[in-house]
């Protein structure tokens, strides 16, 4: 068991039959009352972020999240198929659970799949991915002196704002946390 006073960002725990990952935790102690611990946490099943209040000294059950590297094979229509490269075991994850992750996935990419007691929770994307630009607006002469940006579409269909000097068919690095341009590849 984990005492809630010890909750820190990144710790995973089970509370009311849901699995949470702590984003931030704060302690509030006044002279007249018992300590209150407020934890901002992400529900790993639904992705919802909530704030949970605990009384100092409460305990929660730890949740051990397993991570397994798998290769993205293909889109089967309503699900995505992944394969364990060691055992060749294949699993399917519903497309509706991976709407954001689809912006960064290409066939044959290796990703980490997170699970809790054989229940698949989702994908853990790398911080940055390299994607090819398939369509972009032409640079307008005179706009290149400032930090002007233009729209570009990458191979996964994601729309990204890129600097004017980036051309079609170039590779760029994109942050997976916010989907923004980071640099040239």
HELIX and SHEET records of a PDB file:
HELIX    1   1 UNK A    4  UNK A    6  5                                   3    
HELIX    2   2 UNK A   95  UNK A   98  5                                   4    
HELIX    3   3 UNK A  101  UNK A  103  5                                   3    
HELIX    4   4 UNK A  143  UNK A  145  5                                   3    
SHEET    1   A 6 UNK A   2  UNK A   3  0                                        
SHEET    2   A 6 UNK A  59  UNK A  62 -1                                        
SHEET    3   A 6 UNK A  12  UNK A  15 -1                                        
SHEET    4   A 6 UNK A  18  UNK A  28 -1                                        
SHEET    5   A 6 UNK A  36  UNK A  43 -1                                        
SHEET    6   A 6 UNK A  49  UNK A  55 -1                                        
SHEET    1   B 5 UNK A  90  UNK A  94  0                                        
SHEET    2   B 5 UNK A  79  UNK A  83 -1                                        
SHEET    3   B 5 UNK A  66  UNK A  75 -1                                        
SHEET    4   B 5 UNK A 110  UNK A 116 -1                                        
SHEET    5   B 5 UNK A 119  UNK A 124 -1                                        
SHEET    1   C 5 UNK A 159  UNK A 163  0                                        
SHEET    2   C 5 UNK A 149  UNK A 154 -1                                        
SHEET    3   C 5 UNK A 128  UNK A 136 -1                                        
SHEET    4   C 5 UNK A 171  UNK A 175 -1                                        
SHEET    5   C 5 UNK A 181  UNK A 184 -1                                        
END                                                                             
